[in-house]
Amino acid sequence: MDRPEIEVRRSKRRRRTVSAYRDGAKVVVLIPASMSRVQEAEWVEKMVARLDRQDQRRKPSDEQLMKRAMALSDNYFGGLAQPESVRWVDNQTSRWGSCTPGDKSIRVSSRIKGMPGWVVDYVLVHELAHLLEPGHDEQFWGWVERYPKSEKARGYLLGYSAAADMEPPTDVD
C-alpha cells in the first residue's frame, strides 16, 4: 500500500494530545508544538497505522466479507447457506446486496461499507437466505428473522434511504 501524503500541524495550544484524520487522500496529524522531530516521526507512524486499522474494521476486504458470511450462515442457518463467493461491488445503486442462487454468488453494495456491522450482517443474512429460498416469500422471511437485529437493521436502512433522499430497495420491508 502506498504511503499517503502526510501533513503535520503543530499547535502551541495543544499540550499532550495527538490526533489524526483523513482529508481525502491526505492524512493530517495534529501534534503539540513542543514535540521533537523524533517524537513527531514516531507519532506520525503510530497515527497512520491507527487510521489504517480503523479503515480495515470499517471497510473489510472481500475475503473478510466471505468469512463473515460463513460465520453468519453457521450461527443462523446451521451452515446450510454455503455461498461460492461473497464480494463488494461498486455498481449497485438501487439495492444493498444481491444473490444469484444458481452460482451461489453474493454481491454487497460498497455503499454499506461504513455502516454499523450489524447492518452489514443483516444484508449478508438477507442474501444468504436467498441461497435457501430464492424469492421473498414467507419461508424466506422466516430464515431472515433468525437474525435478531433484522427489524432494527431494516429500520436503519429505510432511515438511511430517507435521509439520502433515495428510493429504498423494495426488498427491505
KOLKE-124748 format. One record per atom (N, C-alpha, C, CB): residue number from 0; chain; atom name; x, z, y. Coordinates in nm, 3 decimals, decimal comma, padded with zeros to 5 digits. Atoms other than C-alpha are relative to their C-alpha. Glycine has a CB too. Example, Ala and Ser with C-alpha at 12.3 -4.5 7.8 and 13.67 -1.06 7.14 Angstrom:
% residues 2
  nr kette atom       X       Z       Y
   0     A    N  00,089  00,000 -00,119
   0     A   CA  01,230  00,780 -00,450
   0     A    C  00,090  00,000  00,120
   0     A   CB -00,099  00,125  00,003
   1     A    N -00,082 -00,006 -00,119
   1     A   CA  01,367  00,714 -00,106
   1     A    C -00,077  00,073  00,109
   1     A   CB  00,041 -00,142  00,046
% end
This chain:
% residues 173
  nr kette atom       X       Z       Y
   0     A    N  00,084  00,000 -00,119
   0     A   CA  00,000  00,000  00,000
   0     A    C  00,088  00,000  00,124
   0     A   CB -00,095  00,122  00,000
   1     A    N -00,077  00,009 -00,123
   1     A   CA  00,131 -00,094  00,344
   1     A    C -00,023  00,124  00,084
   1     A   CB -00,037 -00,126  00,078
   2     A    N  00,010 -00,116 -00,089
   2     A   CA  00,205  00,185  00,583
   2     A    C -00,075 -00,043  00,126
   2     A   CB  00,142  00,057  00,035
   3     A    N  00,076  00,036 -00,120
   3     A   CA -00,045  00,184  00,870
   3     A    C  00,083  00,023  00,126
   3     A   CB -00,131  00,081  00,008
   4     A    N -00,062 -00,029 -00,130
   4     A   CA  00,057  00,175  01,235
   4     A    C -00,033  00,146  00,032
   4     A   CB -00,053 -00,097  00,114
   5     A    N  00,020 -00,142 -00,029
   5     A   CA  00,103  00,535  01,348
   5     A    C  00,027  00,026  00,148
   5     A   CB  00,092  00,089 -00,089
   6     A    N -00,016 -00,040 -00,139
   6     A   CA  00,053  00,672  01,696
   6     A    C  00,001  00,152  00,002
   6     A   CB -00,115 -00,058  00,092
   7     A    N -00,010 -00,145 -00,012
   7     A   CA  00,171  01,026  01,765
   7     A    C -00,029  00,038  00,144
   7     A   CB  00,141  00,052 -00,045
   8     A    N  00,035 -00,049 -00,134
   8     A   CA  00,014  01,206  02,060
   8     A    C  00,038  00,147  00,008
   8     A   CB -00,153 -00,021  00,031
   9     A    N -00,044 -00,138 -00,022
   9     A   CA  00,184  01,521  02,185
   9     A    C -00,085  00,061  00,111
   9     A   CB  00,152  00,006  00,036
  10     A    N  00,081 -00,068 -00,100
  10     A   CA -00,014  01,779  02,379
  10     A    C  00,060  00,136  00,031
  10     A   CB -00,146  00,015 -00,049
  11     A    N -00,049 -00,132 -00,042
  11     A   CA  00,108  02,076  02,581
  11     A    C -00,105  00,107 -00,024
  11     A   CB  00,039 -00,003  00,149
  12     A    N  00,107 -00,096  00,022
  12     A   CA -00,232  02,241  02,530
  12     A    C -00,012  00,039 -00,147
  12     A   CB -00,133 -00,056  00,049
  13     A    N  00,007 -00,025  00,144
  13     A   CA -00,206  02,219  02,152
  13     A    C  00,116  00,093 -00,037
  13     A   CB  00,006 -00,135 -00,084
  14     A    N -00,104 -00,100  00,032
  14     A   CA -00,015  02,523  02,019
  14     A    C  00,051 -00,009 -00,144
  14     A   CB -00,054  00,138  00,026
  15     A    N -00,042 -00,004  00,140
  15     A   CA -00,014  02,520  01,639
  15     A    C -00,063 -00,107 -00,087
  15     A   CB -00,030  00,134 -00,058
  16     A    N  00,076  00,087  00,091
  16     A   CA -00,268  02,279  01,501
  16     A    C  00,049 -00,145  00,006
  16     A   CB -00,148  00,005  00,035
  17     A    N -00,029  00,142  00,013
  17     A   CA -00,205  01,927  01,381
  17     A    C -00,125 -00,064 -00,059
  17     A   CB  00,129 -00,027 -00,090
  18     A    N  00,114  00,071  00,056
  18     A   CA -00,483  01,678  01,319
  18     A    C  00,029 -00,149  00,003
  18     A   CB -00,131  00,034  00,077
  19     A    N -00,019  00,145  00,007
  19     A   CA -00,515  01,311  01,239
  19     A    C -00,133 -00,067 -00,029
  19     A   CB  00,105 -00,038 -00,107
  20     A    N  00,118  00,080  00,030
  20     A   CA -00,777  01,040  01,224
  20     A    C  00,038 -00,147  00,002
  20     A   CB -00,114  00,029  00,101
  21     A    N -00,022  00,145  00,000
  21     A   CA -00,803  00,667  01,167
  21     A    C -00,074 -00,060  00,118
  21     A   CB -00,048 -00,065 -00,135
  22     A    N  00,059  00,076 -00,110
  22     A   CA -00,868  00,441  01,462
  22     A    C  00,021 -00,146 -00,036
  22     A   CB  00,063  00,038  00,141
  23     A    N -00,017  00,135  00,054
  23     A   CA -00,925  00,104  01,297
  23     A    C  00,110  00,002 -00,105
  23     A   CB  00,034 -00,102  00,112
  24     A    N -00,111  00,006  00,096
  24     A   CA -00,603  00,015  01,112
  24     A    C  00,110  00,099  00,036
  24     A   CB  00,057 -00,141 -00,006
  25     A    N -00,103 -00,092 -00,049
  25     A   CA -00,404  00,274  01,310
  25     A    C -00,034  00,143 -00,038
  25     A   CB  00,017 -00,013  00,152
  26     A    N  00,017 -00,143  00,021
  26     A   CA -00,352  00,643  01,227
  26     A    C  00,051  00,071  00,125
  26     A   CB  00,076  00,050 -00,129
  27     A    N -00,037 -00,077 -00,117
  27     A   CA -00,348  00,877  01,527
  27     A    C  00,024  00,145 -00,045
  27     A   CB -00,111 -00,007  00,113
  28     A    N -00,036 -00,136  00,037
  28     A   CA -00,168  01,210  01,473
  28     A    C  00,018  00,081  00,128
  28     A   CB  00,130  00,004 -00,089
  29     A    N -00,005 -00,086 -00,118
  29     A   CA -00,217  01,488  01,728
  29     A    C  00,082  00,124 -00,032
  29     A   CB -00,144  00,040  00,047
  30     A    N -00,091 -00,111  00,029
  30     A   CA  00,064  01,746  01,744
  30     A    C  00,032  00,077  00,129
  30     A   CB  00,131 -00,051 -00,066
  31     A    N -00,045 -00,075 -00,118
  31     A   CA  00,189  02,022  01,977
  31     A    C  00,123 -00,066  00,063
  31     A   CB  00,031  00,147 -00,037
  32     A    N -00,114  00,059 -00,070
  32     A   CA  00,437  01,901  02,241
  32     A    C  00,131  00,069 -00,037
  32     A   CB -00,021  00,007  00,151
  33     A    N -00,121 -00,077  00,030
  33     A   CA  00,682  02,172  02,134
  33     A    C  00,061 -00,033 -00,137
  33     A   CB -00,033  00,148  00,005
  34     A    N -00,047  00,031  00,135
  34     A   CA  00,727  02,028  01,785
  34     A    C  00,126 -00,089  00,004
  34     A   CB -00,112 -00,070 -00,081
  35     A    N -00,124  00,079  00,006
  35     A   CA  01,071  01,888  01,695
  35     A    C -00,029 -00,136 -00,066
  35     A   CB  00,111  00,076 -00,078
  36     A    N  00,015  00,133  00,062
  36     A   CA  01,119  01,526  01,580
  36     A    C -00,003  00,011 -00,153
  36     A   CB  00,115 -00,094  00,044
  37     A    N  00,000 -00,021  00,146
  37     A   CA  01,192  01,651  01,226
  37     A    C -00,137  00,052 -00,044
  37     A   CB  00,113  00,100 -00,042
  38     A    N  00,134 -00,053  00,031
  38     A   CA  00,870  01,856  01,223
  38     A    C -00,105 -00,110  00,016
  38     A   CB -00,034  00,121  00,091
  39     A    N  00,095  00,110 -00,023
  39     A   CA  00,683  01,557  01,367
  39     A    C -00,002 -00,094 -00,121
  39     A   CB  00,038 -00,079  00,129
  40     A    N -00,008  00,092  00,113
  40     A   CA  00,806  01,331  01,085
  40     A    C -00,064  00,060 -00,125
  40     A   CB  00,147 -00,037 -00,030
  41     A    N  00,061 -00,068  00,116
  41     A   CA  00,707  01,589  00,821
  41     A    C -00,152  00,003  00,012
  41     A   CB  00,055  00,144 -00,013
  42     A    N  00,144 -00,009 -00,019
  42     A   CA  00,360  01,633  00,970
  42     A    C -00,067 -00,137 -00,007
  42     A   CB -00,031  00,065  00,133
  43     A    N  00,058  00,135  00,008
  43     A   CA  00,302  01,259  01,006
  43     A    C -00,017 -00,038 -00,147
  43     A   CB  00,091 -00,104  00,073
  44     A    N  00,010  00,032  00,144
  44     A   CA  00,378  01,210  00,634
  44     A    C -00,114  00,079 -00,065
  44     A   CB  00,135  00,030 -00,072
  45     A    N  00,102 -00,086  00,058
  45     A   CA  00,156  01,503  00,541
  45     A    C -00,141 -00,044  00,040
  45     A   CB  00,023  00,146  00,042
  46     A    N  00,133  00,037 -00,048
  46     A   CA -00,137  01,387  00,755
  46     A    C -00,043 -00,138 -00,049
  46     A   CB -00,004  00,004  00,153
  47     A    N  00,033  00,132  00,056
  47     A   CA -00,120  01,024  00,640
  47     A    C -00,041  00,015 -00,146
  47     A   CB  00,121 -00,099  00,013
  48     A    N  00,034 -00,025  00,141
  48     A   CA -00,122  01,147  00,278
  48     A    C -00,138  00,065 -00,010
  48     A   CB  00,106  00,091 -00,067
  49     A    N  00,131 -00,067  00,001
  49     A   CA -00,422  01,372  00,357
  49     A    C -00,112 -00,101  00,026
  49     A   CB -00,003  00,113  00,106
  50     A    N  00,101  00,102 -00,029
  50     A   CA -00,616  01,081  00,510
  50     A    C -00,018 -00,095 -00,119
  50     A   CB  00,038 -00,081  00,126
  51     A    N  00,009  00,088  00,117
  51     A   CA -00,532  00,863  00,208
  51     A    C -00,080  00,068 -00,112
  51     A   CB  00,142 -00,037 -00,050
  52     A    N  00,076 -00,074  00,103
  52     A   CA -00,665  01,134 -00,029
  52     A    C -00,148  00,004  00,035
  52     A   CB  00,056  00,144 -00,016
  53     A    N  00,140 -00,002 -00,043
  53     A   CA -00,984  01,163  00,176
  53     A    C -00,065 -00,136 -00,023
  53     A   CB -00,010  00,040  00,149
  54     A    N  00,053  00,135  00,022
  54     A   CA -01,029  00,786  00,161
  54     A    C -00,026 -00,024 -00,148
  54     A   CB  00,096 -00,106  00,055
  55     A    N  00,017  00,017  00,144
  55     A   CA -00,981  00,790 -00,216
  55     A    C -00,126  00,069 -00,049
  55     A   CB  00,122  00,054 -00,076
  56     A    N  00,121 -00,073  00,041
  56     A   CA -01,254  01,052 -00,254
  56     A    C -00,126 -00,071  00,049
  56     A   CB  00,004  00,143  00,054
  57     A    N  00,118  00,064 -00,057
  57     A   CA -01,493  00,866 -00,026
  57     A    C -00,020 -00,143 -00,049
  57     A   CB  00,009  00,000  00,151
  58     A    N  00,007  00,141  00,039
  58     A   CA -01,412  00,517 -00,149
  58     A    C  00,070 -00,022 -00,134
  58     A   CB  00,064 -00,090  00,109
  59     A    N -00,065  00,013  00,130
  59     A   CA -01,341  00,526 -00,520
  59     A    C  00,018 -00,145 -00,042
  59     A   CB -00,081  00,074 -00,106
  60     A    N -00,029  00,134  00,051
  60     A   CA -01,195  00,224 -00,698
  60     A    C -00,105 -00,041 -00,103
  60     A   CB  00,141 -00,005 -00,061
  61     A    N  00,089  00,048  00,107
  61     A   CA -01,383  00,007 -00,949
  61     A    C  00,021  00,081 -00,128
  61     A   CB  00,024 -00,151 -00,027
  62     A    N -00,031 -00,078  00,121
  62     A   CA -01,205  00,197 -01,226
  62     A    C -00,063  00,139  00,007
  62     A   CB  00,153  00,012 -00,018
  63     A    N  00,060 -00,132 -00,018
  63     A   CA -01,318  00,532 -01,085
  63     A    C -00,153 -00,009 -00,008
  63     A   CB  00,043  00,061  00,135
  64     A    N  00,144  00,020  00,004
  64     A   CA -01,671  00,394 -01,044
  64     A    C -00,047 -00,014 -00,145
  64     A   CB -00,041 -00,125  00,083
  65     A    N  00,033  00,016  00,142
  65     A   CA -01,675  00,292 -01,413
  65     A    C  00,004  00,135 -00,072
  65     A   CB  00,097 -00,100 -00,068
  66     A    N -00,010 -00,134  00,062
  66     A   CA -01,557  00,639 -01,521
  66     A    C -00,119  00,087  00,040
  66     A   CB  00,133  00,068  00,041
  67     A    N  00,113 -00,078 -00,051
  67     A   CA -01,825  00,796 -01,304
  67     A    C -00,129 -00,043 -00,070
  67     A   CB -00,014 -00,017  00,153
  68     A    N  00,120  00,051  00,067
  68     A   CA -02,093  00,571 -01,458
  68     A    C -00,004  00,046 -00,145
  68     A   CB -00,003 -00,155  00,007
  69     A    N -00,004 -00,042  00,140
  69     A   CA -01,980  00,658 -01,811
  69     A    C -00,033  00,149 -00,012
  69     A   CB  00,138 -00,030 -00,061
  70     A    N  00,030 -00,144  00,002
  70     A   CA -01,992  01,031 -01,733
  70     A    C -00,149  00,023  00,026
  70     A   CB  00,085  00,075  00,106
  71     A    N  00,143 -00,013 -00,028
  71     A   CA -02,343  00,992 -01,587
  71     A    C -00,083 -00,043 -00,121
  71     A   CB -00,040 -00,083  00,123
  72     A    N  00,070  00,044  00,121
  72     A   CA -02,454  00,799 -01,896
  72     A    C  00,004  00,109 -00,105
  72     A   CB  00,063 -00,130 -00,055
  73     A    N -00,013 -00,110  00,098
  73     A   CA -02,321  01,078 -02,117
  73     A    C -00,090  00,117  00,037
  73     A   CB  00,146  00,047 -00,009
  74     A    N  00,075 -00,118 -00,045
  74     A   CA -02,484  01,351 -01,906
  74     A    C -00,151 -00,018 -00,004
  74     A   CB  00,040  00,035  00,139
  75     A    N  00,144  00,016 -00,018
  75     A   CA -02,828  01,199 -01,852
  75     A    C -00,067 -00,092 -00,102
  75     A   CB -00,026 -00,052  00,135
  76     A    N  00,059  00,094  00,098
  76     A   CA -02,875  00,933 -02,121
  76     A    C  00,058  00,017 -00,139
  76     A   CB  00,021 -00,143  00,047
  77     A    N -00,061 -00,022  00,131
  77     A   CA -02,682  01,080 -02,413
  77     A    C  00,095 -00,110 -00,040
  77     A   CB -00,107  00,015 -00,104
  78     A    N -00,095  00,107  00,027
  78     A   CA -02,431  00,795 -02,381
  78     A    C -00,064 -00,131 -00,042
  78     A   CB  00,094  00,044 -00,105
  79     A    N  00,068  00,122  00,044
  79     A   CA -02,695  00,530 -02,459
  79     A    C  00,024 -00,120  00,091
  79     A   CB -00,149  00,026 -00,009
  80     A    N -00,025  00,110 -00,095
  80     A   CA -02,630  00,323 -02,145
  80     A    C  00,150 -00,025  00,005
  80     A   CB -00,057  00,033  00,144
  81     A    N -00,142  00,033  00,008
  81     A   CA -02,295  00,153 -02,202
  81     A    C  00,030 -00,131  00,074
  81     A   CB  00,043 -00,011 -00,148
  82     A    N -00,030  00,123 -00,074
  82     A   CA -02,201 -00,093 -01,926
  82     A    C  00,135 -00,060 -00,043
  82     A   CB  00,001  00,028  00,151
  83     A    N -00,128  00,068  00,024
  83     A   CA -01,928 -00,353 -01,982
  83     A    C  00,086  00,004  00,126
  83     A   CB -00,023 -00,148 -00,045
  84     A    N -00,074 -00,007 -00,126
  84     A   CA -01,833 -00,348 -01,615
  84     A    C -00,086  00,067  00,107
  84     A   CB  00,044 -00,142  00,047
  85     A    N  00,063 -00,064 -00,117
  85     A   CA -01,914 -00,146 -01,304
  85     A    C  00,098 -00,023  00,114
  85     A   CB -00,031  00,156 -00,024
  86     A    N -00,092  00,031 -00,110
  86     A   CA -01,773 -00,264 -00,973
  86     A    C -00,071  00,000  00,135
  86     A   CB  00,067 -00,135 -00,024
  87     A    N  00,048  00,009 -00,137
  87     A   CA -01,812 -00,254 -00,596
  87     A    C -00,010 -00,146  00,039
  87     A   CB  00,092  00,078  00,096
  88     A    N  00,012  00,136 -00,053
  88     A   CA -01,934 -00,571 -00,425
  88     A    C -00,036  00,006  00,148
  88     A   CB -00,108 -00,081 -00,079
  89     A    N  00,024  00,005 -00,144
  89     A   CA -01,948 -00,669 -00,059
  89     A    C -00,116 -00,092  00,037
  89     A   CB  00,124 -00,046  00,071
  90     A    N  00,101  00,101 -00,032
  90     A   CA -02,222 -00,933 -00,086
  90     A    C -00,144  00,047 -00,019
  90     A   CB  00,023 -00,121 -00,082
  91     A    N  00,137 -00,050  00,016
  91     A   CA -02,525 -00,708 -00,144
  91     A    C -00,046  00,063  00,131
  91     A   CB -00,009  00,102 -00,117
  92     A    N  00,048 -00,052 -00,129
  92     A   CA -02,706 -00,664  00,185
  92     A    C -00,145  00,044 -00,008
  92     A   CB  00,016 -00,105  00,108
  93     A    N  00,141 -00,038  00,008
  93     A   CA -03,062 -00,618  00,062
  93     A    C -00,029  00,096 -00,115
  93     A   CB -00,086 -00,125 -00,014
  94     A    N  00,019 -00,099  00,106
  94     A   CA -03,007 -00,376 -00,227
  94     A    C  00,123  00,088 -00,010
  94     A   CB -00,029 -00,069 -00,136
  95     A    N -00,109 -00,097  00,014
  95     A   CA -02,792 -00,076 -00,313
  95     A    C  00,085 -00,030 -00,123
  95     A   CB -00,055  00,142 -00,009
  96     A    N -00,071  00,033  00,122
  96     A   CA -02,697 -00,197 -00,659
  96     A    C -00,081 -00,100 -00,078
  96     A   CB  00,029  00,125 -00,084
  97     A    N  00,071  00,092  00,088
  97     A   CA -02,787 -00,445 -00,929
  97     A    C  00,061  00,008 -00,139
  97     A   CB  00,005 -00,145  00,055
  98     A    N -00,043 -00,006  00,140
  98     A   CA -02,764 -00,471 -01,305
  98     A    C -00,046 -00,128 -00,069
  98     A   CB -00,057  00,126 -00,072
  99     A    N  00,036  00,112  00,085
  99     A   CA -02,759 -00,767 -01,541
  99     A    C  00,007  00,051 -00,143
  99     A   CB  00,095 -00,125  00,023
 100     A    N -00,001 -00,056  00,135
 100     A   CA -02,867 -00,623 -01,878
 100     A    C  00,062 -00,092 -00,104
 100     A   CB -00,140  00,034 -00,041
 101     A    N -00,053  00,095  00,097
 101     A   CA -02,765 -00,942 -02,061
 101     A    C  00,149  00,014 -00,023
 101     A   CB -00,031 -00,138  00,043
 102     A    N -00,146 -00,016  00,017
 102     A   CA -02,394 -00,898 -01,993
 102     A    C  00,045  00,143  00,030
 102     A   CB  00,074 -00,098  00,091
 103     A    N -00,025 -00,143 -00,022
 103     A   CA -02,421 -00,523 -01,920
 103     A    C  00,093  00,026  00,120
 103     A   CB  00,061  00,061 -00,126
 104     A    N -00,081 -00,019 -00,120
 104     A   CA -02,268 -00,556 -01,575
 104     A    C -00,081  00,068  00,109
 104     A   CB  00,055 -00,135  00,051
 105     A    N  00,060 -00,072 -00,112
 105     A   CA -02,344 -00,327 -01,284
 105     A    C  00,085 -00,026  00,123
 105     A   CB -00,011  00,154 -00,030
 106     A    N -00,065  00,021 -00,127
 106     A   CA -02,263 -00,406 -00,924
 106     A    C -00,061  00,097  00,101
 106     A   CB -00,013 -00,147  00,047
 107     A    N  00,045 -00,099 -00,098
 107     A   CA -02,284 -00,145 -00,648
 107     A    C  00,045 -00,046  00,138
 107     A   CB  00,056  00,143 -00,034
 108     A    N -00,031  00,044 -00,136
 108     A   CA -02,302 -00,235 -00,280
 108     A    C  00,105  00,091  00,064
 108     A   CB -00,127 -00,002  00,085
 109     A    N -00,106 -00,078 -00,066
 109     A   CA -01,991 -00,128 -00,091
 109     A    C -00,054  00,073  00,123
 109     A   CB  00,116 -00,091  00,040
 110     A    N  00,061 -00,072 -00,113
 110     A   CA -02,230 -00,015  00,188
 110     A    C -00,019  00,148 -00,031
 110     A   CB -00,135 -00,063  00,036
 111     A    N  00,025 -00,142  00,032
 111     A   CA -02,279  00,312 -00,003
 111     A    C  00,129  00,078 -00,028
 111     A   CB -00,092  00,010 -00,120
 112     A    N -00,127 -00,069  00,030
 112     A   CA -01,908  00,396 -00,045
 112     A    C  00,016  00,131  00,076
 112     A   CB  00,116 -00,090  00,033
 113     A    N -00,018 -00,122 -00,079
 113     A   CA -01,915  00,655  00,233
 113     A    C -00,114  00,099 -00,011
 113     A   CB  00,020 -00,036  00,141
 114     A    N  00,116 -00,089  00,015
 114     A   CA -02,247  00,811  00,129
 114     A    C  00,037  00,118 -00,091
 114     A   CB -00,123 -00,077 -00,057
 115     A    N -00,030 -00,115  00,087
 115     A   CA -02,259  01,152 -00,044
 115     A    C  00,005 -00,042 -00,147
 115     A   CB -00,107  00,110  00,020
 116     A    N -00,018  00,031  00,142
 116     A   CA -02,152  01,149 -00,409
 116     A    C -00,128  00,001 -00,080
 116     A   CB  00,096  00,097 -00,060
 117     A    N  00,125 -00,007  00,076
 117     A   CA -02,497  01,248 -00,533
 117     A    C -00,089 -00,121  00,025
 117     A   CB -00,074  00,128  00,036
 118     A    N  00,074  00,123 -00,027
 118     A   CA -02,643  00,937 -00,366
 118     A    C  00,062 -00,115 -00,080
 118     A   CB  00,000 -00,034  00,153
 119     A    N -00,068  00,101  00,081
 119     A   CA -02,381  00,713 -00,529
 119     A    C -00,037  00,020 -00,147
 119     A   CB  00,155  00,007  00,019
 120     A    N  00,038 -00,030  00,139
 120     A   CA -02,459  00,888 -00,858
 120     A    C -00,142 -00,048 -00,029
 120     A   CB  00,011  00,150 -00,028
 121     A    N  00,138  00,046  00,020
 121     A   CA -02,829  00,813 -00,813
 121     A    C -00,004 -00,152 -00,018
 121     A   CB -00,088  00,041  00,119
 122     A    N -00,001  00,147  00,011
 122     A   CA -02,761  00,442 -00,758
 122     A    C  00,056 -00,040 -00,136
 122     A   CB  00,084 -00,065  00,116
 123     A    N -00,056  00,029  00,133
 123     A   CA -02,543  00,440 -01,071
 123     A    C -00,100  00,031 -00,110
 123     A   CB  00,129  00,079 -00,022
 124     A    N  00,101 -00,037  00,101
 124     A   CA -02,811  00,623 -01,273
 124     A    C -00,111 -00,105 -00,002
 124     A   CB -00,058  00,141  00,029
 125     A    N  00,105  00,102 -00,011
 125     A   CA -03,071  00,374 -01,147
 125     A    C  00,042 -00,128 -00,073
 125     A   CB -00,032 -00,030  00,148
 126     A    N -00,048  00,124  00,063
 126     A   CA -02,859  00,078 -01,257
 126     A    C  00,027  00,020 -00,149
 126     A   CB  00,127 -00,050  00,070
 127     A    N -00,020 -00,029  00,142
 127     A   CA -02,762  00,243 -01,587
 127     A    C -00,134 -00,002 -00,075
 127     A   CB  00,069  00,138 -00,018
 128     A    N  00,132 -00,002  00,063
 128     A   CA -03,132  00,292 -01,661
 128     A    C -00,048 -00,143 -00,030
 128     A   CB -00,102  00,072  00,090
 129     A    N  00,037  00,140  00,026
 129     A   CA -03,172 -00,087 -01,637
 129     A    C  00,061 -00,052 -00,129
 129     A   CB  00,042 -00,088  00,118
 130     A    N -00,057  00,040  00,129
 130     A   CA -02,947 -00,117 -01,942
 130     A    C -00,092  00,043 -00,114
 130     A   CB  00,141  00,061 -00,019
 131     A    N  00,093 -00,050  00,101
 131     A   CA -03,217  00,075 -02,130
 131     A    C -00,139 -00,060  00,017
 131     A   CB -00,008  00,152  00,007
 132     A    N  00,131  00,058 -00,034
 132     A   CA -03,528 -00,064 -01,955
 132     A    C  00,021 -00,098  00,116
 132     A   CB -00,106  00,112  00,039
 133     A    N -00,031  00,097 -00,105
 133     A   CA -03,488 -00,389 -01,758
 133     A    C -00,090  00,004  00,124
 133     A   CB -00,007 -00,136 -00,058
 134     A    N  00,092  00,001 -00,114
 134     A   CA -03,797 -00,355 -01,535
 134     A    C -00,009  00,135  00,068
 134     A   CB -00,137 -00,043 -00,044
 135     A    N  00,026 -00,126 -00,070
 135     A   CA -03,927 -00,081 -01,306
 135     A    C -00,132  00,060 -00,049
 135     A   CB -00,003 -00,022  00,154
 136     A    N  00,123 -00,055  00,056
 136     A   CA -04,197  00,042 -01,542
 136     A    C  00,011  00,152 -00,015
 136     A   CB -00,031 -00,066 -00,136
 137     A    N  00,005 -00,145  00,016
 137     A   CA -04,294  00,398 -01,628
 137     A    C  00,116  00,053 -00,085
 137     A   CB -00,134  00,040 -00,063
 138     A    N -00,111 -00,044  00,085
 138     A   CA -04,033  00,422 -01,903
 138     A    C  00,132 -00,001  00,076
 138     A   CB  00,011 -00,089 -00,124
 139     A    N -00,121  00,008 -00,081
 139     A   CA -03,759  00,309 -01,663
 139     A    C  00,011  00,123  00,091
 139     A   CB -00,001 -00,130  00,085
 140     A    N -00,004 -00,114 -00,093
 140     A   CA -03,853  00,576 -01,406
 140     A    C  00,016  00,131 -00,074
 140     A   CB -00,127  00,003  00,086
 141     A    N -00,023 -00,118  00,083
 141     A   CA -03,861  00,832 -01,688
 141     A    C  00,149  00,024 -00,023
 141     A   CB -00,072 -00,013 -00,133
 142     A    N -00,145 -00,013  00,016
 142     A   CA -03,493  00,760 -01,750
 142     A    C  00,065  00,044  00,130
 142     A   CB  00,062 -00,133 -00,048
 143     A    N -00,060 -00,031 -00,130
 143     A   CA -03,407  00,771 -01,380
 143     A    C -00,025  00,145  00,039
 143     A   CB -00,055 -00,095  00,109
 144     A    N  00,035 -00,137 -00,039
 144     A   CA -03,587  01,103 -01,332
 144     A    C  00,078  00,106 -00,076
 144     A   CB -00,148  00,022 -00,021
 145     A    N -00,088 -00,097  00,068
 145     A   CA -03,346  01,268 -01,575
 145     A    C  00,109  00,050  00,094
 145     A   CB  00,062 -00,064 -00,125
 146     A    N -00,098 -00,041 -00,101
 146     A   CA -03,106  01,277 -01,281
 146     A    C -00,070  00,093  00,098
 146     A   CB  00,063 -00,125  00,074
 147     A    N  00,075 -00,100 -00,078
 147     A   CA -03,209  01,596 -01,096
 147     A    C -00,009 -00,028  00,150
 147     A   CB  00,063  00,132 -00,020
 148     A    N  00,005  00,026 -00,145
 148     A   CA -03,136  01,461 -00,746
 148     A    C -00,060 -00,136  00,032
 148     A   CB  00,140  00,010  00,059
 149     A    N  00,059  00,133 -00,021
 149     A   CA -03,332  01,136 -00,787
 149     A    C -00,087 -00,005  00,125
 149     A   CB -00,082 -00,040 -00,121
 150     A    N  00,094  00,002 -00,113
 150     A   CA -03,606  01,221 -00,539
 150     A    C  00,074  00,020  00,132
 150     A   CB -00,107  00,108 -00,018
 151     A    N -00,078 -00,028 -00,121
 151     A   CA -03,361  01,362 -00,285
 151     A    C  00,081 -00,125  00,040
 151     A   CB  00,095  00,121 -00,023
 152     A    N -00,080  00,118 -00,029
 152     A   CA -03,139  01,051 -00,313
 152     A    C -00,087 -00,116  00,049
 152     A   CB  00,079 -00,043 -00,125
 153     A    N  00,091  00,105 -00,048
 153     A   CA -03,433  00,813 -00,276
 153     A    C -00,039  00,027  00,145
 153     A   CB -00,127 -00,009 -00,089
 154     A    N  00,032 -00,037 -00,138
 154     A   CA -03,532  01,003  00,039
 154     A    C  00,116 -00,029  00,094
 154     A   CB -00,038  00,147  00,008
 155     A    N -00,119  00,027 -00,082
 155     A   CA -03,176  00,977  00,171
 155     A    C  00,011 -00,150  00,027
 155     A   CB  00,127  00,052 -00,071
 156     A    N -00,012  00,146 -00,016
 156     A   CA -03,167  00,600  00,109
 156     A    C -00,110 -00,057  00,088
 156     A   CB -00,002 -00,068 -00,137
 157     A    N  00,109  00,046 -00,088
 157     A   CA -03,508  00,550  00,271
 157     A    C  00,027  00,039  00,145
 157     A   CB -00,135  00,059 -00,047
 158     A    N -00,035 -00,044 -00,135
 158     A   CA -03,397  00,755  00,571
 158     A    C  00,114 -00,081  00,060
 158     A   CB  00,037  00,147 -00,001
 159     A    N -00,113  00,082 -00,045
 159     A   CA -03,071  00,563  00,594
 159     A    C -00,051 -00,138  00,043
 159     A   CB  00,106 -00,014 -00,112
 160     A    N  00,056  00,132 -00,032
 160     A   CA -03,264  00,235  00,587
 160     A    C -00,075  00,004  00,132
 160     A   CB -00,094 -00,047 -00,113
 161     A    N  00,077 -00,012 -00,124
 161     A   CA -03,497  00,355  00,863
 161     A    C  00,093  00,015  00,121
 161     A   CB -00,096  00,120 -00,009
 162     A    N -00,092 -00,024 -00,111
 162     A   CA -03,209  00,478  01,082
 162     A    C  00,079 -00,127  00,033
 162     A   CB  00,095  00,114 -00,034
 163     A    N -00,076  00,125 -00,021
 163     A   CA -03,025  00,147  01,034
 163     A    C -00,092 -00,115  00,038
 163     A   CB  00,079 -00,036 -00,128
 164     A    N  00,100  00,101 -00,034
 164     A   CA -03,347 -00,041  01,118
 164     A    C  00,007 -00,119 -00,095
 164     A   CB  00,020 -00,047  00,145
 165     A    N -00,003  00,105  00,102
 165     A   CA -03,330 -00,230  00,790
 165     A    C -00,112  00,022 -00,100
 165     A   CB  00,137 -00,003 -00,071
 166     A    N  00,105 -00,009  00,102
 166     A   CA -03,589 -00,304  00,527
 166     A    C  00,057  00,067 -00,124
 166     A   CB -00,058 -00,141 -00,034
 167     A    N -00,054 -00,064  00,120
 167     A   CA -03,539 -00,064  00,235
 167     A    C -00,019 -00,089 -00,123
 167     A   CB -00,066  00,137 -00,023
 168     A    N  00,021  00,075  00,125
 168     A   CA -03,486 -00,223 -00,108
 168     A    C -00,131  00,040 -00,065
 168     A   CB  00,117  00,024 -00,097
 169     A    N  00,130 -00,027  00,059
 169     A   CA -03,815 -00,250 -00,292
 169     A    C  00,006  00,092 -00,120
 169     A   CB -00,066 -00,128 -00,038
 170     A    N -00,008 -00,083  00,121
 170     A   CA -03,687 -00,064 -00,598
 170     A    C  00,041  00,144  00,028
 170     A   CB  00,098 -00,062 -00,098
 171     A    N -00,035 -00,139 -00,031
 171     A   CA -03,610  00,262 -00,411
 171     A    C -00,115  00,093 -00,033
 171     A   CB  00,038  00,014  00,148
 172     A    N  00,109 -00,093  00,029
 172     A   CA -03,960  00,406 -00,448
 172     A    C -00,064 -00,026 -00,133
 172     A   CB -00,104 -00,007  00,106
% end
